[in-house]
Amino acid sequence: MSKVFLAGASGVIGQRLIPLLINEGHTVAGMTRSNNKAELLAELGAQPVVVDVFDRDALIAAVVDFAPDIILNQLTDLPDDVNRIAEFGDLNARIRTEGNDNIIAAARAAGNPKILAQTVAWELPDGPDADAVKQLESSVLAEGGVVLSYGQFYGAGTYNPLTIPAEPRVQIDRAAARTLEVLDAPSSVVVITD
């Protein structure tokens, strides 16, 4: 079984991935930037790692220390309130560019574990977020990694808890289960939709 470094472990899909990974026999380091979420990650079965993805040196040290076989980048910087998404465009773009670049640097320092990284399965309007998605995808593929291109999440804990959004979409538990199924996928863009 693998050692999985899960960045964005306290997010909506990260919290679902931890128990699935543990049940498959993987050892999981759950990364969060929030001390408040470390206890939750431990309760889910992960080894909490409190580090900010933008603290490059601390991130590299944490990844090297854990020595993962796989880095699963589920990082986003989105608000709890869906109506405020536009305000977070630059923050989310930064996590997909600078944050992802730091993840790649950490992977290189740790002996090049396989990288799988979250992106979106729909066309974003031109702008920083769309450019960031393109940059994330090309940089992950250049490392021999896998791009996880998710449809819009729906289900408990998502922006669409009671309604089914337009396609492309994917029920959140299905998204987590499908992610587990593609941990061994060859370098490619894997579309995860219903």
Secondary structure, DSSP 4 states (H G I P E B T S, - for coil): --EEEEETTTSTTHHHHHHHHHHTT-EEEEEES-HHHHHHHHHHT-EEEE--TT-HHHHHHHHHHH--SEEEE------SSGGGGGGGHHHHHHIIIIIHHHHHHHHHHTT--EEEEEEESSPPPTTHHHHHHHHHHHHHHHTT-EEEEE-EEESTTSS-SSSPPSSSEEEHHHHHHHHHHTTTPPSEEEEE--
